[in-house]
Amino acid sequence: MVLPVVAMLGAAGAASGWAAEEAPSATWDPAAFASEGTLELLTVEPGVGEHWSTVWLVVLEGQLYVRLGSRAAGRIERNTTGPYVGVRIAGREFDHVRAEKAPEMVDRVAAAMAEKYWLDVLVRFMEHPLTLRLVPGASP
């Protein structure tokens, strides 16, 4: 019975003027993103091309933060569009978001991650070499 449900959802989306492949008007609103579990970061690497990484997020004092493991941090370091990344969150896509290193927030972001995600009890012991603040950038 999955197919009829999918068809109904597609029809509801079309009736509301929002097709599944279209994102609603993209408004950067960290407060609205606070309850989201993950977001996706788009990086572009030489010889690799585009890559979407799925990461946890927290919102502190109205700012959106992510804590990256070694692989995702390496992608940020090699990103040819840096300091900008793409972001997908809450059914929205943002093409030009500045990824700012936030070493002063490492402990606060780690504590917020531990509070938000029960699985952090294991993940916190993994290496997280990069904490980023994500800030909407002006259009290129």
N, C-alpha and C positions, 0 to 999 in steps of 0.2 A: 504494500500500500504506500510505499514511498513515492512512487511516481505521481499519484494524484495530489499528494501533499505538496510536492515540488511544483506541480502545475498550478495549484491554488496560490502558492506563494508568488510565483512568477506573475500570475494574473493580478494579484493584489498590488504587486510592485508596479506593474504597467498602469493599473488604474490610478495609482497615486502619482504617476508621472516620474517614477524612479525605477529604471530598469536595473537588473542585477549587475550589469557591467558598468553602470554609471554610479559615481559616488555623489552623495548630496553635496551641496555647496560647501566647500572646504573652509572651515573656520577654525583657526588654531585656538583651542580652549583647554589648557591643561586641567582645569577643574573638572571639565566634562570627561576627561580621559582618566581621571584618578581611579575609577572603578574597573578600568580595563585590565585584563590579565597580561596581555602581551601587546607588543607593537612589532612592526617589521621595519628594518633599516635597509635601504638600498645603497650599495657601494659599487664602484666600477673599478676593476683592477686591470692593469696592463696584461695582455695575454689571457685573461680570464673573462673579462666582460662584466656584465651586471650580475650582482648576487644579492638576494634578499636574506637577511638574518633575522630570526625571530628571537626577541629578548623580552625579559621582564622590565617593568617600569614602575616608578613611584613619582608622585607629585609632592613636592615640599615647597612651602611658601610660594605657591603659584607657579612653580617651575617644574618642568618635566625632566626626569633623570633616568638614565639607564646605567647598568653596571655590566661591563663586558668581560667575557672570558678571553683567553689567549687568541683563539681563532678569530673571533669577531673583532677584537682589538687590532689584530694584524690587518684585517680587511680595512679598518678605518685608517690605519697608518699608510696603506698602499693605495687608498682611494684617490683616483685621478680627479675627482670633482671636489676634493676637500678644500675647505673645511665643511662643504655642504654634502648632505645625504638626502635621499628620499625617505619619506616616512609614510607607512600605512598604519592607521589606527582608527578604530570605531567606524569602519566602513568609509573612511575618508583617506585621501591620498594627498600628500604634500610633496612637491618636487624639489623644494629649495629650503632645506632646514639646516641651520648652522649647528654643527656638532662641536661644542666647546668643552675642552678638557676641564674637569672640575675636581682637582685633587683635594681642595679644601672641604669637599663634601663626601669624601670616601666613607668616613665613619657614619655620618648621618644617613647616607643612602643605604649602606649595609644594614643599619638598624631598622630602617623603614622596610627594606626587603624582607628582613627576618620577621617583622610584624605582619606583613601582607601575605607572604607565601609560606605555607607550612612546610613545603619541600626544601626551603632554605636551610633547614636543620642539617641537610646533607650538602647542599650546593655552596654554602658559605665557606666550606673547607677547600673548595677548588680555587684556583688562581683567578683573580679578577684584576688585571693590570690597568684597566681603564674605566673611569667613571666619567660620563658625559652629561652635560646639560644640553637639551635640545631646544633651540630657539628659532622661530620662524625667520627666514631671511627675506630680504627684498628680492623681487624677481630679477633674474640675471639679465 
